[in-house]
Amino acid sequence: MTAIKDRRSVREFKGKEIEPEKVAALKQALIWAPSAGNLQSRRFYFVTSDDIKRRLVHAALGQSFIHDAPLVVVGCADTRIGAHYGQRGVSLYCIQDLACSIENMMLAATSMGLGTVWVGAFHEDEAARILSLPENLKPQAIVPVGYPDESPEPPPRVSLVEAITEVS
């Protein structure tokens, strides 16, 4: 529960590089997430190139903090799952698979003292062109990762009564 409650959306990063063993742990967190039918219909691009990060800032409507992070992870849904699950696989399962992986990575990052933010506001087609993605991969999340240079307060949450209905 500590990582869950401590995770924040961090948009200010120190200039410090991330140690290779922490990057390796982030990769492990991504691949160990659950997935529909264990088909693992998600792929990830680890971006450290300044040029690519700058271009992703443009695709992400000018969100400059993307460039400031030492690592940017772009999570892509793999639509080839449709061969197994049809349209529901394409429109839902691969996105759920990706979401589980990204959350795993964000919680792992928090536990290692790293900050992240899930960026969903970007032009998918432009990000796909920047990364030269094959047709089956659809970018769904841009996640800057780095050592936080801010400590945002926890945002308010809805009450348990408001969020949860118990059915017996």
LINGI-V856437 format. One record per run of one state. SS is the DSSP state (H for helix, E for strand, C for the rest). FROM is the first residue (numbers start at 1). LEN is the number of residues. If there is no record, write none. Layout:
SS_FROM_LEN / SS_FROM_LEN
This chain:
C_1_1 / H_2_5 / C_7_2 / E_9_1 / C_10_3 / E_13_1 / C_14_6 / H_20_12 / C_32_4 / H_36_3 / C_39_3 / E_42_6 / C_48_2 / H_50_10 / C_60_5 / H_65_4 / C_69_2 / E_71_8 / H_79_33 / C_112_2 / E_114_6 / C_120_4 / H_124_7 / C_131_6 / E_137_12 / C_149_11 / H_160_4 / C_164_5
